[in-house]
Amino acid sequence: MLSALITIAAVQVATARPPMPATIEEALEIVQLDEACERSEYPSLRMTMYLCQEKLTSWYFTVPDNTLSPGFVRRMVIRDGKAIKMLTDSKYFGTDSQETAFFEWQTDIAESIGQ
């Protein structure tokens, strides 16, 4: 039974990394048009998260303010040959002076999910 469940789960895993959206608007459009993506707000992390279970992908968007510029992180499960991997990509749209705040925000997210 467990073997069958693992096989079914592996079939649903993406086999290639989809291209990164070029803009934050494009990334938001991807998740907002996908009815399977669930939106959650995390004010303490200055973040909006979309959990897209069918695609085994989580998207984390900044809630921009005077120190944190627009940006996002995409985490997804993909199959690479026989291996199942968790991949993380991010894109940042701020100034050089805001870059440190974006990296600190990413660290806060990672710590909040136990990495």
Summary of the structure (lengths in Angstrom):
residues: 115
radius of gyration: 15.4
end to end distance: 30.6
largest distance: 53.6
contacts: 283
relative contact order: 0.17
helix: 38%
strand: 34%
